[in-house]
């Protein structure tokens, strides 16, 4: 039953994408509704600021609408195409900003039932992990975010980055080893 629902969603996506390519604004609006949260979450994790993430999210969808006729399903899934646009915008964002204040951005937790101490500790751990992830080089950082923040499968990441699944697994393995080194070094400094 789960597979059938997944196939229905893919068929619905395909139909919406075809309609959007034909400049059907309603179909593109439905695609926006389906993917805006995922794109926003990815961008927020990368820039750490609500206003910037919201602005970049709107830019992603504006660029997607402008270029929708160039989207090819055979190249990569639609959400992967959106993530490529997101990645390029983040690169441009930091190229123009030329500072590293995003490393100190606050990450919020959604668990209001926790004690203040637990919330503070969780925020500290999230910030520590986020700083470590942002120290990875571009490709490693992108694979970690796509796999663990966005939940992409190895096959989807491989398609998105134009690499084999094996190469993606190697990149992820090296990224996790590097993260471990970064976090251990930070722990020693405390």
Secondary structure, 3 states (H helix, E strand, C coil): CHHHHHHHHHHHHHHHHHHHHCCCHHHHHHHHHHHHHHHHHHHHHHHCCHHHHHHHHHHHHHHHHHHHHHCCCCCCCHHHHHHHHHHHHHHHHHHHHCCCHHHHCCCCCCCCCCCHHHHHHHHHHHHHHHHHHHCCCHHHHHHHHHHHHCCCCHHHHHHHHCCCHHHHHHHHHHHHHHHHHHHHHHHHHC
